[in-house]
């Protein structure tokens, strides 16, 4: 018979049951000293051992850690490290729907953290985030639990003012007693001290959810997996879902992930990244206050790059607008829609139409605009089924002969 500690789900439940009583609050230095050995850095690599991403992970049981699945995305292998100590790790329980992945490490003796009681998170309580922002290992930030976001009767996201930066994803959000409240996931790109974590009570369900997903896939008839993924792509977005794009500078080859995470769905509007992007449920853009996706956002027409209710091959229209972000430049563009064809998104064939935009950008001066324009050429692939742009390409020659040549491509929808 396996010892209890070999079963992560039983271990987590037992830990929660033992910690219902309230412990004395710790000073920040004592809390950090207690927890620092239980939060590790994650480094991922491709098949050629080239670095991909960096994140964080929290020890939740002997030899087991939890991180966010998007940190591990597309990795051929990965390690956990702290200071000059590195361990190879393997994926044990993936739950991409909640962006939580449990990993295991052999001969690993780091101390597991304690869990806060389920449902005990309170808006206004003092919290502490520990992670590895921008490669700075074991960084502590302090703040408040500023909101409980979600839907369907459960808190799907914890909102906090404790700072979370690139590399922090997968770290821990702790209460003042040093108990794990959540796994940090992302921060709003336009600042505003808006940061988010997945509730720690989800960890007890992680093994069962992962095994159920694997069992369901194993029993599917041939071809069903492809159909299932296609349906999942087209499902309505919910709080906690995320659109993962990759932005590529075609002049330098630099690739940067761009995440639009849903924080609220209210009526017919979907809010991304703490309100920095708001869309209608039909994909039309309502507002953009932070251009996370480069020119995809900063040069966006009113309503977005597919502003018509029903886009059809052969359609044409003219646009003359001033952007609401950055320099408020005037754009004058002619749009035309090409024939429908298929492309692939996350391994699934998706029907798209190419919409071409050709025209000019004019710099605004005072109440008027510069009479001298610079050419802009944009091509987007629009999916009527997904009701969104799956690929964006732009070429723009700025003043003084500098050139912008970039793409933004949807690689997956995290659910």
NUVO-233311 format. One line per 3 residues: their letters; for each residue y, x, z of N, C-alpha, C, O. Coordinates in steps of 0.1 Angstrom, whole numbers, m for minus. Layout:
# residues N
a> Y:X:Z:Y:X:Z:Y:X:Z:Y:X:Z  ...
***
This chain:
# residues 415
xxx> m12:8:0:0:0:0:12:9:0:13:19:8  22:5:m9:34:13:m9:43:12:3:44:1:9  49:23:8:59:21:19:70:12:15:73:11:3
xxx> 77:6:24:88:m3:21:99:4:13:105:m2:5  101:17:16:113:23:10:110:26:m5:119:29:m12  97:25:m9:94:27:m24:99:15:m32:99:16:m44
xxx> 101:3:m26:105:m9:m33:120:m10:m31:125:m15:m20  129:m7:m41:143:m8:m40:148:m21:m36:158:m22:m27  142:m32:m41:148:m46:m38:145:m49:m23:154:m54:m17
xxx> 133:m46:m18:130:m48:m4:139:m40:5:144:m44:16  141:m27:1:150:m18:9:164:m23:10:170:m23:20  169:m28:m2:183:m33:m2:184:m46:7:194:m47:14
xxx> 175:m55:6:175:m67:14:175:m64:29:182:m69:37  166:m54:32:164:m51:46:177:m44:52:181:m46:63  183:m36:43:195:m29:47:206:m39:50:214:m38:60
xxx> 207:m49:41:217:m60:43:215:m67:56:225:m71:63  202:m70:59:199:m78:71:203:m71:84:207:m77:94  201:m57:83:204:m49:95:219:m47:98:222:m43:109
xxx> 227:m51:88:241:m47:89:250:m59:91:262:m58:88  245:m70:95:253:m82:97:263:m80:108:274:m85:107  259:m73:118:269:m70:129:280:m61:124:278:m53:115
xxx> 292:m63:130:304:m56:126:304:m42:133:303:m41:145  306:m32:125:307:m18:131:322:m15:133:331:m22:127  325:m5:140:339:0:143:345:5:130:338:13:123
xxx> 357:2:127:364:7:115:366:22:117:368:27:127  364:29:105:366:43:105:379:47:100:385:41:91  384:58:105:396:64:99:392:70:85:381:74:83
xxx> 402:71:76:398:75:62:391:88:62:382:90:54  395:98:70:388:111:69:374:110:74:365:117:69  372:102:85:358:100:90:349:93:80:338:96:78
xxx> 355:83:73:348:75:63:344:84:51:333:83:46  354:93:47:351:101:36:340:111:39:330:114:31  340:117:51:330:126:56:316:120:56:306:126:53
xxx> 316:107:60:303:100:61:297:97:47:285:97:46  306:94:37:301:89:24:301:99:13:294:97:3  308:110:14:310:119:3:297:124:m3:296:126:m15
xxx> 287:126:6:274:131:1:265:120:m6:255:123:m12  270:108:m6:263:97:m12:268:92:m26:263:83:m32  279:98:m30:285:95:m43:285:108:m52:290:118:m48
xxx> 278:106:m63:276:118:m72:282:116:m86:285:104:m90  284:126:m93:289:126:m107:278:124:m116:266:129:m114  280:117:m127:270:115:m138:276:122:m151:287:120:m154
xxx> 267:129:m157:271:135:m170:260:131:m181:248:133:m178  264:126:m192:255:122:m202:256:131:m215:266:137:m217  245:132:m223:244:140:m234:237:133:m246:228:125:m243
xxx> 240:138:m258:233:132:m269:220:140:m272:217:149:m265  213:137:m284:201:144:m287:202:159:m289:193:166:m288  215:163:m293:217:177:m295:223:184:m282:229:195:m283
xxx> 222:177:m271:227:182:m258:243:183:m258:248:191:m250  249:176:m266:264:176:m266:269:166:m256:263:155:m255  279:169:m248:284:160:m238:289:147:m244:296:147:m255
xxx> 286:136:m238:291:123:m242:301:117:m233:313:115:m236  297:113:m221:305:106:m211:303:112:m197:293:119:m194  313:109:m189:312:113:m174:315:100:m166:323:92:m170
xxx> 308:99:m155:310:88:m146:306:91:m132:305:103:m128  303:81:m124:299:83:m110:287:75:m107:283:66:m115  280:77:m96:269:70:m92:268:70:m77:272:79:m70
xxx> 262:59:m71:261:58:m56:247:57:m52:239:50:m59  243:65:m42:229:65:m37:227:52:m29:234:49:m19  217:43:m33:215:31:m27:201:30:m20:198:20:m13
xxx> 193:39:m23:179:40:m17:174:54:m19:180:61:m27  164:58:m11:159:72:m13:155:75:m28:146:68:m33  161:84:m34:158:88:m48:163:78:m58:160:80:m70
xxx> 172:69:m54:177:59:m63:193:58:m62:198:58:m51  199:58:m74:213:56:m75:217:45:m84:208:41:m93  229:39:m83:233:29:m93:246:34:m99:255:39:m92
xxx> 247:32:m112:260:35:m119:262:23:m129:255:13:m128  272:24:m137:275:14:m147:268:17:m160:267:28:m164  262:7:m166:255:9:m179:263:15:m190:258:23:m198
xxx> 276:12:m190:284:17:m201:286:32:m200:289:39:m210  284:38:m188:285:52:m187:273:59:m194:274:69:m200  261:52:m193:249:57:m199:247:54:m214:238:58:m220
xxx> 256:45:m219:254:40:m233:253:52:m243:261:61:m243  242:51:m252:240:60:m263:236:74:m258:235:83:m266  233:76:m245:229:89:m240:214:91:m243:206:82:m241
xxx> 210:103:m247:196:107:m249:191:112:m235:179:111:m233  199:118:m227:195:122:m214:208:124:m205:219:124:m210  206:124:m192:217:125:m183:213:132:m170:201:132:m167
xxx> 223:136:m163:221:143:m150:230:137:m139:241:131:m143  227:139:m127:237:137:m116:240:150:m110:231:159:m109  252:152:m106:256:165:m100:266:163:m89:274:153:m89
xxx> 267:173:m80:277:174:m70:279:188:m66:269:195:m63  291:193:m67:294:207:m65:286:215:m75:287:213:m88  278:224:m71:270:232:m80:255:228:m80:247:236:m85
xxx> 252:216:m76:238:211:m76:237:200:m86:245:191:m87  227:202:m95:224:192:m106:210:188:m106:201:196:m104  207:175:m108:194:169:m109:193:161:m122:202:154:m126
xxx> 181:163:m129:178:154:m140:175:140:m135:170:139:m124  179:130:m143:177:116:m138:171:108:m150:173:112:m161  165:97:m146:160:88:m156:164:73:m153:166:70:m141
xxx> 165:65:m163:168:51:m161:156:43:m156:145:45:m161  158:35:m145:148:27:m140:150:13:m142:140:6:m147  161:7:m139:164:m7:m140:177:m10:m147:187:m8:m141
xxx> 177:m13:m160:190:m16:m167:193:m31:m166:184:m39:m169  205:m34:m163:210:m48:m163:224:m48:m170:234:m49:m164  224:m47:m184:236:m46:m191:245:m58:m190:257:m57:m192
xxx> 239:m70:m187:246:m82:m185:257:m81:m174:268:m86:m175  253:m73:m164:263:m71:m153:268:m57:m152:275:m53:m143  265:m49:m163:269:m35:m164:265:m27:m152:273:m19:m147
xxx> 253:m29:m147:247:m22:m136:234:m16:m140:225:m23:m145  232:m3:m138:220:4:m141:215:12:m129:223:20:m124  203:10:m125:197:18:m115:189:30:m121:182:29:m130
xxx> 192:42:m115:185:54:m120:177:60:m109:180:58:m97  167:69:m112:159:75:m102:160:90:m104:160:95:m115  159:98:m93:159:112:m93:148:117:m84:147:113:m72
xxx> 140:126:m89:128:132:m82:134:142:m72:143:149:m74  127:143:m60:130:153:m50:145:152:m46:151:163:m44  150:140:m44:164:138:m41:165:133:m27:159:122:m24
xxx> 173:140:m19:173:136:m4:187:131:1:189:130:13  196:129:m8:209:124:m4:208:111:3:199:102:0  217:109:13:216:97:22:221:84:15:232:84:9
xxx> 213:73:15:218:61:9:229:55:17:230:57:29  238:47:11:249:41:17:244:27:23:233:22:20  251:22:33:248:9:38:256:m2:30:266:1:24
xxx> 250:m14:29:256:m24:22:264:m34:31:260:m37:42  276:m38:26:283:m49:33:275:m62:32:268:m64:22  277:m71:42:270:m84:41:274:m91:29:285:m91:25
xxx> 264:m98:22:267:m105:10:277:m116:13:276:m123:23  287:m118:4:297:m128:5:308:m125:15:316:m134:18  308:m113:21:317:m110:31:331:m104:27:339:m102:35
xxx> 332:m102:14:345:m96:8:356:m106:11:355:m118:8  368:m101:16:379:m109:19:392:m103:12:394:m91:13  399:m112:5:411:m107:m1:421:m103:10:423:m110:20
xxx> 426:m91:8:436:m85:18:429:m75:27:437:m67:34  416:m73:27:410:m63:35:412:m49:29:413:m47:17  412:m39:38:414:m25:34:401:m20:28:390:m23:33
xxx> 402:m14:16:390:m8:9:393:6:5:404:10:4  382:13:2:383:27:m3:374:29:m14:362:25:m14  379:36:m25:370:39:m37:368:54:m36:377:62:m34
xxx> 355:58:m39:351:72:m39:344:73:m53:334:66:m56  349:83:m61:343:86:m74:347:99:m79:351:108:m71  346:101:m92:349:114:m98:359:112:m110:355:115:m121
xxx> 371:107:m107:381:105:m118:384:118:m125:388:128:m119  383:117:m139:387:128:m147:380:141:m143:386:152:m145  368:140:m138:360:152:m135:363:158:m121:358:168:m117
xxx> 373:152:m114:376:156:m100:366:150:m90:368:139:m86  356:158:m87:345:153:m79:350:149:m65:358:155:m59  344:138:m60:346:133:m46:360:131:m43:366:137:m34
xxx> 366:121:m51:380:118:m48:381:104:m41:374:95:m45  389:104:m31:390:91:m23:404:85:m26:414:91:m26  403:72:m28:416:64:m30:415:52:m21:404:46:m19
xxx> 427:48:m16:427:37:m6:435:25:m12:445:28:m19  432:13:m8:439:2:m13:435:m11:m5:429:m11:5  438:m22:m12:434:m35:m6:425:m42:m16:425:m39:m28
xxx> 417:m51:m11:409:m60:m20:419:m71:m24:423:m79:m16  424:m71:m37:435:m79:m41:431:m92:m47:440:m100:m50  418:m94:m50:414:m106:m56:399:m107:m58:392:m97:m59
xxx> 394:m119:m59:380:m122:m62:379:m130:m75:384:m142:m75  375:m124:m86:375:m130:m99:361:m134:m103:352:m127:m100  360:m145:m110:347:m149:m115:346:m163:m120:356:m168:m124
xxx> 334:m168:m120:332:m182:m125:318:m186:m121:310:m178:m116  315:m199:m124:302:m205:m121:298:m203:m107:286:m202:m103  308:m204:m98:305:m204:m84:302:m190:m78:299:m190:m66
xxx> 303:m179:m85:300:m166:m79:312:m157:m82:318:m158:m93  314:m147:m73:324:m137:m75:318:m126:m84:309:m118:m80  322:m126:m97:317:m117:m107:324:m104:m107:319:m94:m112
xxx> 337:m103:m102:344:m91:m101:353:m90:m89:358:m100:m84  353:m79:m83:362:m76:m71:374:m69:m77:373:m58:m83  386:m74:m74:398:m68:m79:404:m60:m67:405:m65:m56
xxx> 409:m47:m70:414:m39:m59:426:m31:m63:428:m28:m75  434:m27:m54:445:m18:m57:441:m3:m55:449:6:m58  429:m1:m50:424:13:m49:422:19:m63:416:12:m71
xxx> 428:30:m65:429:36:m79:415:39:m85:407:46:m78  413:35:m97:401:38:m104:405:44:m118:413:37:m125  401:56:m121:405:62:m134:392:66:m142:381:64:m137
xxx> 394:71:m154:383:76:m162:374:85:m155:379:95:m149  361:83:m154:352:91:m147:348:85:m133:338:89:m127  356:74:m129:353:68:m116:342:57:m118:336:53:m108
xxx> 340:52:m130:331:41:m132:317:44:m127:312:55:m130  311:35:m119:299:38:m112:300:43:m98:290:44:m91  312:46:m94:315:50:m80:314:38:m70:311:27:m74
xxx> 317:41:m58:316:30:m48:329:25:m43:339:33:m42  330:12:m40:341:6:m33:336:2:m20:327:m6:m18  342:7:m9:337:6:5:347:m1:13:359:m1:11
xxx> 342:m8:24:351:m14:34:354:m4:44:350:8:43  362:m8:54:367:2:64:356:7:74:358:16:82  345:0:73:333:4:81:324:14:73:314:18:78
xxx> 327:17:61:319:26:53:308:19:46:298:25:42  308:5:45:297:m2:38:301:m5:24:313:m8:21  291:m5:15:294:m7:1:297:m21:m3:289:m30:0
xxx> 309:m23:m8:313:m37:m13:310:m39:m27:307:m50:m32  311:m28:m35:309:m30:m50:308:m16:m57:310:m6:m51  304:m17:m70:303:m6:m79:315:m6:m88:317:m16:m95
xxx> 324:4:m88:336:4:m96:333:4:m111:323:11:m115  341:m4:m118:337:m5:m133:349:m1:m142:346:7:m151  361:m6:m140:371:m3:m150:385:m6:m144:386:m13:m133
xxx> 395:m1:m150:409:m3:m146:417:m8:m158:414:m5:m169  427:m16:m156:436:m21:m166:443:m9:m173:448:m1:m166  443:m8:m186:449:3:m193:464:4:m192:470:15:m193
xxx> 471:m7:m189:485:m7:m188:490:m5:m174:502:m7:m171  481:0:m165:485:3:m152:486:m10:m144:478:m19:m145  496:m11:m135:498:m22:m127:489:m22:m115:488:m32:m108
xxx> 482:m11:m113:473:m10:m101:462:m21:m101:460:m27:m90  456:m24:m112:446:m35:m114:433:m28:m117:431:m23:m128  424:m28:m107:411:m21:m108:400:m31:m104:403:m40:m96
xxx> 388:m28:m109:377:m38:m107:364:m32:m104:361:m21:m107  356:m40:m96:342:m35:m92:333:m47:m93:337:m58:m91  320:m44:m95:309:m54:m95:305:m56:m80:303:m45:m73
xxx> 302:m68:m75:298:m70:m61:285:m63:m58:276:m63:m66  284:m57:m46:272:m50:m42:260:m59:m40:249:m55:m41  263:m72:m38:251:m81:m36:243:m83:m49:232:m87:m48
xxx> 249:m79:m60:241:m79:m73:230:m69:m73:221:m71:m81  231:m59:m65:221:m48:m65:207:m53:m61:197:m48:m66  206:m62:m52:193:m67:m48:186:m74:m59:174:m75:m59
xxx> 194:m80:m68:188:m87:m80:185:m78:m92:178:m83:m101  190:m66:m91:189:m57:m103:175:m55:m108:172:m57:m120  165:m51:m99:151:m48:m104:145:m61:m110:139:m60:m121
xxx> 147:m72:m104:140:m84:m109:147:m88:m123:140:m92:m132  160:m87:m124:167:m91:m136:163:m81:m147:160:m86:m159  162:m68:m144:158:m59:m155:143:m61:m159:141:m61:m171
xxx> 134:m63:m150:120:m65:m153:118:m78:m161:110:m79:m170  126:m89:m158:125:m101:m165:130:m100:m179:124:m105:m189  140:m92:m181:145:m90:m195:135:m82:m203:133:m85:m215
xxx> 129:m72:m197:119:m64:m204:107:m72:m207:101:m71:m218  102:m80:m198:90:m89:m200:93:m99:m211:84:m101:m220  105:m105:m212:108:m114:m222:108:m108:m236:104:m114:m245
xxx> 113:m96:m236:114:m89:m249:100:m85:m254:97:m86:m266  91:m81:m244:78:m77:m248:70:m89:m254:61:m87:m262  73:m101:m249:65:m113:m254:71:m120:m266:65:m129:m271
xxx> 82:m114:m271:88:m121:m283:80:m118:m295:75:m107:m297  79:m127:m304:72:m125:m317:81:m115:m326:93:m113:m323  75:m110:m336:81:m100:m344:94:m107:m351:93:m118:m356
xxx> 105:m100:m350:118:m105:m355:126:m113:m345:138:m115:m348  120:m117:m334:128:m125:m325:138:m117:m317:149:m122:m314  135:m104:m315:145:m96:m308:158:m95:m316:169:m96:m310
xxx> 157:m93:m329:169:m93:m337:176:m106:m337:189:m106:m337  169:m117:m338:176:m130:m337:183:m132:m324:194:m137:m323  176:m128:m313:181:m130:m299:194:m122:m298:204:m127:m292
xxx> 194:m109:m302:206:m101:m301:218:m107:m309:229:m107:m304  214:m113:m321:225:m119:m329:231:m131:m322:243:m133:m323  222:m139:m315:228:m150:m308:236:m146:m296:247:m151:m294
xxx> 232:m135:m289:239:m130:m278:253:m125:m282:263:m127:m275  254:m119:m294:267:m114:m299:277:m126:m301:289:m125:m298  271:m137:m305:280:m149:m309:282:m158:m297:290:m168:m298
xxx> 276:m156:m285:278:m164:m274:293:m164:m269:299:m153:m270  298:m175:m263:312:m174:m258:313:m164:m247:304:m161:m239  325:m157:m247:327:m147:m237:329:m153:m223:335:m164:m222
xxx> 325:m146:m213:326:m150:m199:332:m139:m191:332:m128:m196  338:m142:m179:344:m132:m171:333:m121:m168:322:m124:m164  337:m109:m169:328:m97:m167:323:m92:m180:318:m80:m180
xxx> 322:m100:m191:318:m95:m204:328:m84:m209:340:m84:m204  324:m76:m218:333:m66:m224:330:m63:m238:319:m63:m243  341:m61:m246:340:m57:m260:342:m42:m260:352:m37:m256
xxx> 332:m35:m265:333:m20:m266:335:m16:m280:327:m17:m289  347:m10:m282:351:m5:m295:351:11:m294:352:16:m283  351:17:m306:354:32:m306:365:34:m316:365:30:m328
xxx> 375:41:m311:387:44:m319:386:58:m324:383:68:m317  387:60:m338:385:73:m344:398:78:m351:403:70:m359  403:90:m348:414:96:m355:407:103:m367:401:113:m365
xxx> 409:98:m379:402:104:m391:408:117:m395:402:124:m403  419:121:m390:425:134:m393:419:145:m384:417:156:m389  416:142:m372:411:152:m363:396:150:m359:389:159:m355
xxx> 391:137:m362:377:134:m358:375:130:m344:364:127:m340  386:130:m336:385:126:m322:381:111:m321:386:103:m327  371:109:m312:366:95:m309:369:91:m295:366:99:m286
xxx> 374:79:m293:378:75:m279:372:61:m277:375:52:m286  365:58:m266:361:44:m264:372:36:m260:381:40:m252  372:23:m264:383:13:m261:375:1:m256:368:m5:m263
xxx> 378:m3:m243:371:m14:m237:380:m26:m235:391:m24:m229  377:m37:m240:384:m50:m236:375:m58:m228:366:m64:m232  377:m58:m215:369:m65:m205:375:m78:m201:387:m79:m198
xxx> 367:m89:m201:372:m102:m198:373:m104:m183:364:m102:m176  385:m107:m179:387:m109:m164:389:m124:m161:388:m128:m149  391:m132:m171:393:m147:m168:392:m155:m181:397:m151:m191
xxx> 385:m166:m180:385:m176:m191:390:m189:m185:384:m195:m176  402:m193:m190:408:m205:m185:412:m214:m196:421:m211:m204  405:m226:m197:408:m235:m208:404:m229:m221:392:m224:m222
xxx> 413:m228:m230:410:m223:m243:416:m208:m245:417:m203:m256  419:m202:m233:424:m188:m234:415:m178:m226:409:m182:m216  414:m166:m232:406:m156:m226:415:m144:m223:422:m139:m232
xxx> 414:m139:m211:423:m128:m206:414:m116:m206:404:m115:m199  420:m105:m212:413:m92:m212:421:m82:m204:434:m82:m204  414:m73:m197:421:m61:m190:433:m66:m182:444:m61:m184
xxx> 431:m75:m173:441:m80:m164:453:m85:m171:464:m84:m166  451:m93:m182:461:m100:m189:469:m91:m199:478:m96:m205  465:m79:m201:472:m71:m211:469:m75:m226:476:m72:m235
xxx> 458:m83:m227:455:m90:m240:450:m104:m237:441:m105:m229  456:m113:m244:452:m127:m242:449:m133:m256:457:m132:m265  437:m139:m257:433:m146:m270:429:m160:m267:427:m164:m256
xxx> 430:m168:m278:424:m181:m278:408:m179:m279:404:m169:m283  401:m190:m275:386:m189:m276:382:m188:m291:370:m184:m294  391:m191:m300:387:m190:m315:391:m176:m320:390:m173:m332
xxx> 395:m167:m311:398:m153:m315:412:m150:m318:416:m138:m319  420:m160:m320:434:m158:m323:442:m152:m311:440:m156:m300  451:m142:m314:458:m135:m304:470:m143:m299:478:m148:m307
xxx> 471:m144:m286:482:m150:m279:493:m140:m276:505:m142:m279  489:m129:m269:499:m119:m265:492:m106:m263:480:m105:m259  499:m95:m265:495:m81:m262:506:m74:m255:517:m73:m261
xxx> 504:m69:m243:514:m62:m236:511:m47:m235:520:m39:m231  498:m43:m238:495:m29:m237:486:m26:m249:475:m31:m250  490:m17:m259:483:m15:m271:471:m5:m269:472:7:m273
xxx> 461:m9:m262:450:m1:m259:442:4:m271:437:15:m271  442:m4:m282:435:0:m294:443:6:m305:440:5:m317  454:13:m301:462:20:m311:469:10:m320:474:m1:m315
xxx> 469:12:m333:476:3:m342:470:m10:m344:476:m20:m348  457:m11:m340:451:m24:m340:458:m34:m331:459:m46:m334  464:m29:m320:472:m37:m311:487:m36:m314:494:m46:m315
xxx> 492:m23:m316:506:m21:m317:512:m27:m329:524:m31:m329  504:m28:m340:510:m34:m353:505:m48:m355:506:m53:m366  498:m54:m345:492:m67:m347:502:m78:m351:512:m79:m345
xxx> 498:m86:m362:507:m97:m365:506:m108:m355:496:m108:m347  515:m118:m355:513:m129:m346:500:m136:m349:497:m139:m360  492:m139:m339:479:m145:m340:468:m135:m343:456:m139:m343
xxx> 471:m122:m345:461:m112:m348:459:m110:m363:466:m115:m371  449:m101:m366:446:m97:m380:438:m108:m388:436:m106:m400  434:m118:m381:428:m130:m388:435:m142:m383:428:m150:m376
xxx> 447:m145:m386:455:m155:m379:452:m169:m384:457:m179:m378  445:m171:m395:443:m184:m401:431:m191:m394:422:m184:m389  431:m204:m393:421:m212:m386:408:m210:m393:397:m208:m387
xxx> 408:m210:m406:396:m209:m415:398:m198:m425:405:m202:m436  394:m186:m423:396:m176:m434:385:m177:m444:373:m178:m441  389:m178:m457:380:m180:m468:383:m169:m479:394:m165:m480
xxx> 372:m165:m486:374:m155:m497:385:m160:m507:385:m172:m510  393:m151:m512:403:m155:m522:417:m159:m516:426:m161:m523  417:m161:m503:430:m166:m496:440:m154:m497:436:m142:m497
xxx> 453:m158:m498:464:m148:m498:475:m154:m489:477:m166:m489  482:m145:m482:494:m149:m475:504:m138:m473:500:m126:m474  516:m141:m470:527:m131:m468:531:m131:m453:532:m142:m447
xxx> 533:m119:m447:537:m118:m433:550:m110:m433:552:m100:m439  559:m115:m424:572:m108:m421:574:m110:m406:578:m121:m402  572:m99:m398:573:m101:m384:577:m88:m377:577:m77:m383
xxx> 582:m90:m365:586:m78:m356:576:m78:m345:573:m88:m338  570:m66:m343:560:m65:m332:566:m66:m318:578:m63:m316  558:m70:m309:563:m72:m295:560:m60:m286:564:m60:m275
xxx> 553:m50:m291:550:m38:m283:557:m26:m289:562:m26:m300  557:m16:m281:563:m3:m286:577:m4:m291:586:m9:m283  580:0:m303:593:1:m309:599:m12:m315:609:m12:m322
xxx> 591:m23:m315:595:m35:m321:599:m33:m335:610:m36:m340  589:m28:m343:591:m25:m357:589:m38:m365:581:m46:m362  597:m39:m376:595:m50:m386:584:m46:m396:584:m35:m401
xxx> 575:m55:m398:564:m54:m407:565:m64:m418:567:m76:m415  564:m60:m431:564:m69:m442:551:m66:m450:550:m56:m456  541:m75:m449:528:m73:m455:523:m84:m463:526:m96:m461
xxx> 515:m81:m473:508:m91:m481:493:m90:m478:487:m79:m479  487:m101:m475:473:m101:m471:464:m108:m482:469:m117:m489  452:m103:m484:443:m109:m494:429:m108:m488:425:m98:m482
xxx> 420:m118:m490:407:m118:m485:397:m116:m496:397:m123:m506  387:m107:m493:377:m104:m503:364:m112:m501:364:m121:m492  354:m109:m509:341:m117:m508:334:m114:m495:336:m104:m488
xxx> 325:m123:m491:317:m122:m479:306:m112:m481:300:m113:m492  303:m104:m472:291:m95:m473:287:m92:m459:292:m97:m449  276:m84:m457:270:m81:m444:273:m67:m440:274:m58:m448
xxx> 275:m66:m427:276:m52:m420:268:m53:m407:263:m64:m404  267:m42:m400:259:m41:m388:267:m39:m376:276:m30:m376  265:m47:m366:271:m45:m353:261:m44:m342:253:m54:m340
xxx> 260:m33:m335:250:m31:m325:235:m34:m330:227:m40:m323  233:m29:m342:220:m30:m348:216:m44:m354:205:m47:m358  226:m53:m355:224:m66:m360:233:m69:m372:244:m65:m373
xxx> 227:m75:m383:234:m78:m395:244:m90:m392:240:m100:m386  257:m88:m395:267:m98:m393:275:m100:m406:278:m90:m412  277:m112:m410:285:m115:m422:300:m113:m419:305:m118:m408
xxx> 307:m106:m428:321:m103:m426:328:m105:m439:322:m106:m450  341:m107:m438:350:m107:m450:361:m96:m448:366:m94:m437  364:m89:m459:374:m78:m458:387:m84:m461:390:m91:m471
xxx> 397:m82:m451:410:m87:m453:419:m74:m455:419:m66:m446  426:m73:m466:434:m62:m469:449:m65:m467:454:m76:m471  456:m56:m460:471:m58:m458:478:m46:m464:475:m34:m461
xxx> 487:m49:m473:495:m38:m479:510:m41:m478:514:m53:m481  518:m32:m474:532:m34:m473:540:m23:m467:536:m11:m469  550:m27:m459:559:m17:m454:562:m20:m439:562:m31:m434
xxx> 566:m9:m432:571:m10:m419:586:m5:m419:589:6:m425  595:m12:m413:609:m9:m412:613:m6:m398:610:m15:m389  620:5:m395:625:7:m382:636:m2:m378:645:m4:m387
xxx> 637:m7:m366:648:m16:m362:659:m8:m356:657:1:m348  671:m12:m360:683:m5:m355:693:m17:m351:698:m24:m359  695:m17:m338:704:m28:m333:699:m42:m336:687:m44:m333
xxx> 707:m50:m342:703:m64:m345:696:m64:m359:691:m75:m363  697:m54:m367:692:m54:m380:680:m45:m381:674:m41:m371  676:m41:m394:665:m32:m396:669:m22:m406:677:m24:m415
xxx> 662:m11:m406:664:0:m416:660:m5:m430:650:m12:m431  669:m3:m440:665:m7:m453:655:2:m460:649:m2:m470  651:13:m453:641:22:m459:628:20:m451:628:22:m439
xxx> 618:16:m458:605:14:m452:595:25:m454:597:34:m463  585:25:m446:574:34:m448:561:26:m451:559:16:m444  552:31:m460:541:23:m464:530:21:m453:528:31:m446
xxx> 524:10:m452:513:7:m443:502:0:m451:504:m9:m458  490:6:m449:478:0:m456:467:m2:m445:464:7:m438  463:m15:m444:453:m19:m433:442:m26:m440:444:m34:m449
xxx> 430:m24:m436:418:m31:m440:410:m35:m427:407:m26:m419  406:m48:m426:398:m52:m415:386:m59:m420:386:m66:m430  375:m58:m412:363:m66:m415:363:m77:m404:362:m74:m392
xxx> 364:m90:m408:365:m101:m399:352:m109:m400:347:m112:m411  346:m111:m388:333:m119:m387:337:m134:m383:341:m136:m372  335:m143:m392:337:m157:m388:328:m162:m377:332:m170:m369
xxx> 316:m156:m376:306:m160:m366:311:m155:m352:310:m163:m342  315:m143:m351:320:m137:m339:334:m141:m336:339:m140:m324  341:m146:m346:356:m149:m345:364:m137:m340:373:m139:m332
xxx> 361:m126:m346:369:m114:m343:367:m103:m353:358:m103:m361  376:m93:m352:376:m82:m361:365:m72:m356:365:m69:m344  356:m68:m365:346:m58:m361:349:m44:m366:343:m34:m361
xxx> 359:m43:m375:363:m29:m379:377:m30:m384:381:m40:m391  385:m20:m380:399:m20:m384:402:m6:m389:398:4:m383  409:m5:m401:413:8:m406:428:8:m410:432:m2:m416
xxx> 435:18:m406:450:18:m409:454:32:m414:450:42:m408  463:32:m424:469:44:m428:484:42:m429:489:32:m435  492:50:m422:506:48:m420:513:62:m420:510:70:m412
xxx> 522:64:m430:530:76:m430:543:74:m423:552:67:m427  544:81:m411:556:79:m403:567:88:m408:565:95:m418  578:88:m401:589:96:m404:585:111:m403:576:114:m395
xxx> 592:119:m410:590:134:m409:576:138:m414:570:148:m409  570:129:m423:558:132:m430:545:132:m421:535:136:m425  547:128:m408:535:126:m400:527:114:m404:532:104:m409
xxx> 513:115:m403:505:105:m408:496:99:m397:490:107:m389  494:86:m397:484:80:m388:473:75:m397:475:67:m407  461:79:m394:449:75:m402:438:72:m392:432:82:m387
xxx> 435:60:m388:426:57:m377:418:45:m380:421:36:m388  406:44:m373:398:33:m373:395:28:m359:395:36:m350  391:15:m358:386:10:m345:375:1:m349:376:m8:m357
xxx> 363:4:m343:351:m3:m347:343:m8:m335:341:m1:m325  339:m21:m336:331:m27:m325:317:m22:m325:310:m23:m335  313:m16:m314:299:m11:m313:290:m20:m305:278:m19:m308
xxx> 295:m27:m295:286:m36:m288:295:m46:m280:306:m43:m277  288:m57:m275:294:m66:m266:286:m65:m253:274:m69:m253  292:m60:m242:285:m59:m229:285:m73:m222:295:m79:m221
x> 273:m77:m218:272:m90:m211:264:m88:m198:262:m98:m191
***
